[in-house]
Amino acid sequence: MMDFIYQELAKAGIALSVKELFTRVVSAWDKKNLSGKQLVRELTGSDVYLNYLEKHVARVVRLRTIHSADYDILLTNLYHPLGITSLSPGATEHKVNDGFYIENQHITNIIGIAGQGKSTILRKLFIEQIKNGTKIPFFIELRRTGNDGIIKSLENTLINLGLHPTSQAIDELLFSNKISLMLDGFDEVNSKQKDILLSEILMLNVKYALQVIVTSRPGTTVCNEPSIVNYKVEKLKEKDILAIIEKLNTNNGVIDKEQLPKIKDIIKNNKNLVSVMTSPI
């Protein structure tokens, strides 16, 4: 299984990009936080590098869709560029496309309704961070953290990769400005957990100047917290829907060739249908 996953990630250019990212991060490290640096050095070792690919990256970039419910499909094979716009006055839309990534020391919140693609966008940002950035991304599904919290979940991820991080090493890794956390599904945890997780997110950013990108539905507490930069996911336009259908069909051939033009015509001639179609996968 590992050989297949590696080959799939290698073909997509992700395996090499991970190796190059690790090299960039280690070479740019200063003389501080050396225990954190040692953790990253260990990530570059053959076994741990492969574990990062198989046990972390692959779980982020391979997913199931309504069209592939029984098997995984690589995000890069089905992704269509989605738009996000900052809720700051006068902001313009950004297409989350190849080469687009967010790298800073802020908390960024991506807001979208159910099925609109906020998780897909976060996964695309994860890929582009690996390919273009100077920070190692770690992706955490908040509904899976339970009572552990974010730092403990990061520690568990590192342990699962085959590392043996001390509390000092994790502390220095967080201080290093060489990692970012991508936290998916703030809206999927209960009210009590939301309060605890939001407090931890704010602490991580204030104490460590750690970059955090989180996703949420509208109206949750993270959306209303001062100092957090909110982006909304833009609605799909007709051309987006047509392109997504074409791409999905190219990859798995679920639509009969004779039916495809008819489906496209229905979409083109039904503005009400376009207005309620939200899911990009």
C-alpha positions in Angstrom: 0.0 0.0 0.0 2.8 2.4 0.9 4.5 1.9 -2.5 1.2 2.8 -4.3 0.7 5.9 -2.1 4.2 7.0 -2.6 4.0 6.5 -6.4 0.7 8.5 -6.5 2.2 11.4 -4.5 5.4 11.2 -6.5 3.5 11.4 -9.8 1.6 14.5 -8.4 5.0 16.1 -7.5 4.1 16.2 -3.8 6.7 13.6 -2.6 9.6 15.7 -4.0 8.0 18.9 -2.8 7.9 17.6 0.8 11.6 16.7 0.6 12.5 20.1 -0.8 10.3 21.9 1.9 12.1 20.0 4.7 15.5 21.1 3.2 14.3 24.7 2.9 13.2 24.8 6.5 16.3 23.2 8.0 18.7 25.4 5.9 16.9 28.6 7.0 16.9 27.7 10.7 18.8 30.1 12.9 20.7 29.3 16.1 17.6 29.4 18.3 15.1 26.6 19.2 17.6 23.8 18.4 15.5 21.1 19.9 12.8 22.0 17.5 15.3 22.0 14.7 16.3 18.5 15.7 12.7 17.3 15.3 12.6 18.7 11.8 16.0 17.1 11.0 14.5 13.8 12.1 11.6 14.4 9.7 14.1 14.3 6.8 15.2 10.8 7.7 14.1 8.2 5.2 11.6 6.3 7.5 10.0 9.4 9.1 9.8 11.2 5.7 7.9 8.3 4.3 5.7 8.2 7.3 4.9 12.0 6.9 3.9 11.2 3.3 1.8 8.1 4.1 0.4 8.9 7.5 -0.1 12.6 7.2 0.1 14.1 3.7 -1.8 11.2 2.0 -4.6 11.5 4.6 -5.0 15.2 3.7 -4.8 15.0 -0.1 -6.6 11.7 -0.7 -10.4 11.9 -0.1 -13.7 10.4 -0.8 -16.4 12.3 -2.7 -20.1 11.7 -3.6 -18.7 10.4 -6.9 -16.1 8.1 -5.4 -17.6 6.9 -2.2 -15.9 3.6 -2.2 -12.3 4.6 -3.1 -9.9 7.5 -2.5 -9.1 10.0 -5.2 -6.3 12.5 -5.2 -7.4 16.1 -4.6 -5.2 17.3 -7.5 -7.1 15.1 -9.9 -10.5 16.7 -9.2 -9.8 20.2 -7.7 -11.3 23.2 -9.5 -10.1 26.6 -8.3 -12.4 28.0 -5.7 -12.7 31.7 -4.7 -12.2 33.3 -1.2 -12.6 36.9 -0.3 -11.5 38.7 2.9 -14.4 40.2 4.8 -12.3 43.4 5.3 -13.8 46.4 3.4 -12.7 46.7 -0.2 -11.2 43.3 -0.4 -11.1 41.4 -3.8 -11.5 37.7 -4.5 -8.6 35.4 -4.5 -8.6 32.1 -6.5 -7.2 29.3 -4.5 -5.3 27.9 -7.4 -1.8 26.4 -8.1 0.8 28.6 -6.5 -1.7 30.4 -4.1 -0.9 29.9 -0.4 -1.2 31.9 2.8 1.9 32.4 4.9 2.0 34.8 7.8 1.8 34.9 11.6 -1.9 35.4 11.9 -5.1 33.4 12.5 -7.0 33.0 9.3 -10.6 31.7 9.3 -12.2 30.4 6.1 -16.0 30.6 6.4 -18.4 28.6 4.3 -21.8 26.9 4.5 -22.0 23.1 4.6 -20.6 21.5 1.5 -19.3 24.7 0.0 -15.7 23.6 -0.1 -14.0 25.2 2.9 -12.3 21.9 3.8 -11.3 21.3 0.2 -9.8 24.8 0.1 -7.8 24.1 3.3 -6.5 20.8 1.8 -5.5 22.7 -1.4 -3.7 25.3 0.8 -1.9 22.4 2.5 -0.6 21.2 -0.9 0.4 24.6 -2.0 2.1 25.3 1.3 4.2 22.2 0.8 5.1 23.2 -2.8 5.8 26.9 -2.2 6.1 27.8 1.4 8.8 28.0 4.1 6.7 26.4 6.9 5.8 22.8 7.4 2.0 22.4 7.5 0.2 20.1 10.0 -3.4 19.3 9.3 -5.7 18.6 12.2 -9.4 17.7 12.0 -10.8 19.3 15.2 -13.6 16.8 15.6 -11.0 14.1 16.1 -9.1 16.0 18.9 -11.5 14.9 21.6 -10.4 16.3 24.9 -6.7 16.3 23.9 -6.6 19.8 22.5 -4.4 21.1 19.6 -0.9 20.8 21.0 -1.5 17.3 22.2 -2.9 16.4 18.8 0.3 17.8 17.2 2.4 15.8 19.6 0.4 12.6 18.8 0.9 13.3 15.1 4.7 13.5 15.6 4.7 10.3 17.6 2.7 8.5 14.9 5.4 9.6 12.4 8.0 7.8 14.5 9.4 10.7 16.4 9.9 11.0 20.2 9.3 14.7 20.9 10.0 16.1 24.3 7.8 18.9 25.7 10.8 21.3 25.2 11.2 20.2 21.5 7.5 20.8 20.8 7.6 24.2 22.6 10.6 25.2 20.4 9.0 23.9 17.3 6.0 26.1 18.0 8.3 29.1 18.7 10.3 28.5 15.5 8.0 30.2 12.9 8.8 27.1 10.8 5.4 25.3 11.0 1.8 26.2 10.5 -1.4 24.5 11.8 -4.4 23.9 9.5 -7.4 23.2 11.7 -10.5 21.8 9.9 -14.1 22.0 11.1 -14.3 24.4 14.0 -18.1 24.2 13.6 -18.1 20.4 14.0 -17.2 20.4 17.7 -19.7 21.0 20.6 -20.1 24.4 22.3 -17.9 23.5 25.3 -15.1 22.3 23.0 -15.4 25.4 20.8 -14.6 27.6 23.8 -11.6 25.5 24.8 -10.3 25.2 21.3 -10.7 28.9 20.6 -8.8 29.8 23.7 -6.0 27.4 22.7 -5.9 28.8 19.1 -5.6 32.4 20.5 -2.9 31.3 23.0 -0.9 29.6 20.2 -0.9 32.7 18.1 -0.2 35.2 21.0 2.4 33.2 22.8 4.2 31.6 19.8 3.3 33.9 16.9 2.1 30.7 15.3 0.2 30.8 12.0 -3.1 29.1 12.2 -5.7 28.6 9.4 -9.1 27.3 10.5 -12.3 26.5 8.8 -15.8 27.1 10.1 -19.5 27.7 9.1 -20.8 31.2 9.5 -21.8 32.5 12.9 -19.4 30.5 15.2 -17.4 32.1 17.9 -14.2 32.0 15.9 -15.8 34.2 13.2 -16.5 37.0 15.8 -13.2 37.0 17.6 -11.1 40.2 17.1 -7.8 40.0 15.4 -8.8 36.9 13.3 -8.8 37.5 9.6 -12.0 36.1 8.1 -12.4 35.0 4.5 -15.7 33.8 3.0 -15.9 31.1 0.3 -17.4 32.5 -2.8 -20.5 30.9 -4.4 -19.9 28.6 -7.4 -20.7 30.3 -10.7 -22.1 28.6 -13.8 -18.7 28.2 -15.4 -17.3 26.7 -12.2 -20.1 24.1 -12.1 -19.6 23.1 -15.7 -15.8 22.9 -15.3 -16.2 20.7 -12.2 -18.6 18.3 -14.0 -16.2 18.1 -16.9 -13.3 17.4 -14.6 -15.1 14.8 -12.5 -16.3 13.0 -15.7 -12.8 13.1 -17.2 -11.4 11.3 -14.1 -14.0 8.7 -13.5 -16.4 8.7 -16.4 -19.6 8.6 -14.3 -21.7 10.3 -17.0 -22.6 8.8 -20.3 -21.1 10.7 -23.2 -24.5 11.4 -24.7 -25.9 12.7 -21.4 -23.0 15.1 -20.6 -24.1 17.8 -23.1 -27.7 17.5 -22.0 -26.7 18.0 -18.3 -24.6 21.0 -19.3 -27.6 22.5 -21.2 -29.8 22.0 -18.2 -27.4 23.9 -16.0 -26.9 26.7 -18.5 -30.7 27.2 -18.9 -31.6 26.9 -15.2 -30.3 29.8 -13.1 -32.2 28.6 -10.0 -30.4 25.3 -10.2 -27.1 27.1 -10.4 -27.9 29.2 -7.3 -28.5 26.1 -5.1 -25.5 24.1 -6.3 -22.8 24.6 -3.7 -20.6 21.5 -3.5 -17.3 21.5 -5.5 -16.8 17.7 -5.1 
